[in-house]
Amino acid sequence: MDHFDNVGNKIGIGDEVLVLVPKTDASYRKAVVKDFRNEWQRDDYFHCEVLVEYWDGRVYCDTKWCYQKKGDKLSFTKKLTKAWRSNSDIILFQENILNQYK
């Protein structure tokens, strides 16, 4: 079954999307689609829940700063957060939309 975003773009697993931040009306976060569930149809529109994975933009070190010493080999990782969101809160990310405002 095909899945679509809020404005009718086809979305699939692995696509980069913009997800509406809860309790806002125009703020979005970038995420990646991981899965779909609970599909239903109403008024010629297919609704579903989409599992999205956000990157919070920070990197986390394996050693707290107060224990770091010169010469230490440090390792950094991203923190990924997953959430189920309605496809009505999602828009397919297109780079050219952002580039027009640079």
PEGIHU-V206284 format. One line per field, one symbol per residue. phi: phi as a letter, one per 20 degrees, with the letter a starting at -180 (. if undefined). A space follows every 10 residues. Layout:
phi=???
This chain:
phi=.eccefdnff cbfnfecddf fgmccbdcde bcfdacbleb dbllceeaec edcedfndcd efcfgfdfcg nfeecccedd cdbecfffdc cgfcgfffff de
